[in-house]
Each structure stands twice: as C-alpha cells, then as structure tokens.
C-alpha cells in the first residue's frame, strides 16, 4: 500500500514539473526513428520555414510519425541510398487534421502573403486549392504519405532538384522540362528508388510519395504530433 502511495506521489511530482507521459500512437503507427534511427528529419510545419510562415497547428515536436508499413518500406529506400553515400531527408509525414484546418483558414485570408515570393510567386493565393497545391483533406492525414528529398551522406546538403521543397509552381512538376542535366538526374534517382520500394508519386510535387496499398486508405487521423 505504501509503495502505491509513493508511486502516485511520484507521478504527481513529474506532472507538476512539466513531464508528460508519452502518448501512445494509434495501432499501426510508429515514430519512424524507432525503425530508421539515422534518418534526417526536419518537419517544416514545426518551424516557420514554410509557405504559411508560421508554426502549424498539430505539430508540437519534430518527430516523424508514419504507418509502420510505410516506415519499413522507407528503411529499404534509406539502405539502398546509403550504398551510394546518400541519405533521405524528410520534410513531412503524418499530418494531423488540425494542420489541414490551419491551412484552410490561412488560405481564406487573402491578405496574408508573407512568404509568397519564396513559395508561390507565380500562383495567386486564391488559386492554391483549385491548382491542387492545398487540399481540404490531405493524404498525409492517412499516415502513409511522405515529403522528402535526397542529401549527400558526407555533407548533409540536399541534392539540387530544380526547385525548393513546397514550391508551388511548374518547376516542381516531375515532368518539368526547364531543368539542368544534373537536376533531371537527381529527380530520376529519387523517383526510381521510391517507386522501386512501392511508393507512388504526385505529378505536381517531386518530393511527394504515398505508399501503395496503404493500410488506412479511407481514414483521416487527427491526433497531434507530440
């Protein structure tokens, strides 16, 4: 009885000090670093370096979450690239519905264009939905879609893909023709290795891939990233 009392008091003390117990993920989801410990993760929506110019609702930590099936396939991609002294860098994975709702609110405020020149200089903000760059329901919320690039294994520098991540414009389209020979080669490498390991691409975003036969094809999750 005394042991249980002490345990209870210890838990209260930890909570008072600001330590929160780790929330369990829904069945079928994992923290990707538990499967790929050396993966480079920079969740852009946890930062202000994104098209909104602010941290996004639901991103409370720089912790990549995906379905377990997606993470396991991603590990195969990482392993293959490392044989060429290359690695993956991930910008987004599971995206909670509160983040999508944040994008919708932002898109309705046509006066908020703080990062227009950097991310969508040639697209009117009011056209971002119709052009397919933002969706009211994102495949990311199903947990098996990921945004990524390839980096040099020695320097950590991203390979030149011809446009920055999350750039809304034709230069980000996979089939864009106005690219250098090296940029074409880098894009082809990313597309080839991802498709080889069961990921399908999105024609308007060279960085965007979804696991084929994803485990939750019709379920949109809303748990936050902690």
C-alpha positions in Angstrom: 0.0 0.0 0.0 2.8 2.4 0.9 4.5 1.6 -2.4 1.4 2.5 -4.4 1.2 5.8 -2.4 4.8 6.6 -3.2 4.3 5.8 -6.9 1.2 8.0 -7.0 3.1 10.9 -5.4 6.0 10.4 -7.8 3.7 10.7 -10.8 2.1 13.9 -9.4 5.6 15.3 -8.9 6.6 14.6 -12.5 3.4 16.2 -13.9 4.0 19.2 -11.7 7.5 19.6 -13.1 6.1 19.5 -16.6 6.9 15.9 -17.6 4.1 14.4 -19.6 3.8 10.7 -20.2 4.4 9.8 -23.9 1.1 9.4 -25.7 0.6 6.0 -27.3 0.1 6.2 -31.1 -2.9 4.5 -32.7 -2.3 0.9 -33.7 -0.4 0.6 -36.9 1.6 3.9 -36.4 5.2 4.3 -35.3 7.7 7.0 -34.6 9.9 6.5 -37.6 13.2 7.0 -35.8 12.5 3.7 -33.9 12.9 2.0 -37.3 15.4 4.3 -39.0 17.5 5.9 -36.2 19.8 7.8 -38.6 17.0 9.4 -40.6 17.4 13.2 -41.1 14.0 14.8 -40.1 13.2 18.4 -40.5 9.4 18.8 -40.2 8.9 22.2 -41.9 5.5 22.7 -40.3 7.0 22.6 -36.9 9.0 25.7 -38.0 8.2 29.0 -39.6 10.1 28.0 -42.8 7.0 27.1 -44.8 4.5 28.7 -47.2 2.4 29.9 -44.3 5.3 31.5 -42.5 4.3 30.2 -39.1 4.3 27.0 -37.0 1.3 24.9 -37.9 -1.4 23.5 -35.6 -0.8 19.9 -34.5 3.0 20.0 -35.0 4.2 20.1 -31.4 7.5 18.3 -31.9 10.0 17.5 -34.7 9.1 13.8 -34.5 8.2 12.0 -37.8 5.2 9.6 -37.5 4.1 7.2 -40.2 2.3 4.0 -40.5 4.5 1.1 -39.7 4.2 -0.3 -43.2 5.4 3.0 -44.7 8.3 3.3 -42.2 9.5 -0.2 -43.0 9.5 0.5 -46.8 11.2 3.8 -46.2 14.0 2.0 -44.4 14.7 -0.1 -47.5 15.0 3.2 -49.5 17.4 4.6 -47.0 19.5 1.4 -47.0 19.8 1.5 -50.8 20.8 5.1 -50.9 23.4 4.7 -48.3 25.2 2.3 -50.6 25.7 5.3 -52.8 26.8 7.5 -49.9 23.4 9.3 -50.0 20.6 9.5 -47.4 17.0 10.6 -47.1 15.8 13.9 -45.6 12.2 14.1 -44.6 10.2 17.3 -44.5 6.7 15.9 -43.7 5.0 12.7 -42.9 1.8 12.1 -41.0 -0.1 15.4 -40.9 -2.9 15.8 -38.3 -6.2 17.2 -39.4 -5.8 20.3 -37.2 -2.9 21.3 -39.5 -5.0 20.9 -42.6 -7.6 23.1 -41.0 -4.9 25.7 -40.3 -4.0 25.7 -44.0 -7.7 26.2 -44.9 -8.0 29.2 -42.5 -4.8 30.7 -43.9 -5.9 30.3 -47.5 -9.1 32.2 -46.8 -7.1 35.3 -45.6 -6.0 36.6 -49.0 -4.1 39.5 -47.4 -1.6 37.1 -45.6 1.0 36.6 -48.2 4.2 36.9 -46.1 6.0 34.0 -47.9 4.5 34.4 -51.4 7.8 35.3 -53.1 9.6 32.3 -51.6 6.9 29.6 -52.1 4.3 30.7 -54.7 5.4 33.7 -56.6 3.5 32.9 -59.8 0.3 31.5 -58.3 -2.5 33.6 -56.8 -3.2 32.6 -53.3 -6.9 32.2 -54.1 -6.0 29.6 -56.7 -3.9 27.3 -54.5 -6.8 24.9 -53.8 -8.0 24.8 -57.5 -4.4 24.2 -58.7 -4.0 21.2 -56.4 -1.3 22.5 -54.1 -3.5 22.5 -51.0 -6.4 20.2 -50.2 -9.1 20.3 -47.6 -8.4 16.6 -46.9 -4.8 15.6 -47.1 -3.5 12.2 -47.9 -0.8 12.9 -45.3 -3.5 12.5 -42.6 -3.8 8.9 -43.5 -0.3 8.3 -42.3 1.3 6.8 -45.4 2.3 9.9 -47.4 5.7 11.5 -47.1 7.6 14.5 -48.4 11.3 14.0 -48.8 14.5 14.6 -50.7 18.0 13.1 -51.0 21.0 14.5 -49.3 24.7 14.0 -49.6 25.8 11.4 -47.0 29.0 13.4 -46.1 27.8 17.0 -46.1 24.1 16.6 -45.4 23.4 19.0 -48.3 20.2 18.3 -50.3 20.8 17.3 -53.9 19.7 20.0 -56.4 16.2 19.1 -57.5 15.5 22.2 -59.5 13.1 23.8 -57.1 12.8 24.0 -53.3 10.6 21.8 -51.2 7.0 23.1 -51.1 7.5 25.4 -54.0 4.1 25.8 -55.7 4.8 26.2 -59.4 5.6 24.3 -62.6 9.2 24.0 -61.7 8.2 21.5 -59.1 6.3 19.3 -61.5 8.1 16.0 -62.1 7.9 16.4 -65.8 9.1 20.0 -65.9 11.5 20.4 -68.8 13.5 23.5 -67.9 16.0 21.7 -65.7 19.7 21.1 -65.9 21.0 17.6 -66.7 22.1 17.1 -63.1 18.7 18.2 -61.8 17.0 15.7 -64.1 19.4 13.0 -62.9 18.7 13.8 -59.2 14.9 13.7 -59.7 15.1 10.5 -61.6 17.1 8.9 -58.8 14.5 9.9 -56.2 11.6 8.8 -58.3 13.3 5.5 -59.2 14.3 4.4 -55.7 10.9 5.4 -54.2 8.9 3.6 -56.9 11.1 0.5 -56.6 10.1 0.2 -52.9 6.4 0.6 -53.5 5.8 4.3 -53.4 3.7 6.2 -56.0 4.5 9.8 -56.8 2.4 13.0 -57.3 3.0 14.7 -60.7 3.0 18.3 -59.4 5.4 17.7 -56.5 8.7 15.9 -57.0 9.0 15.3 -53.2 5.6 13.8 -52.6 5.1 10.0 -52.3 2.4 7.7 -51.0 2.7 4.0 -50.1 0.9 1.7 -52.5 -1.9 -0.3 -50.8 -1.6 2.0 -47.7 -3.2 0.4 -44.6 -5.7 3.2 -43.9 -6.8 4.4 -47.4 -10.1 6.0 -46.2 -9.2 7.1 -42.6 -8.1 10.6 -41.8 -6.5 10.9 -38.4 -6.4 13.9 -36.1 -4.1 13.0 -33.3 -1.4 15.6 -32.8 2.4 15.2 -33.2 3.9 15.1 -29.7 
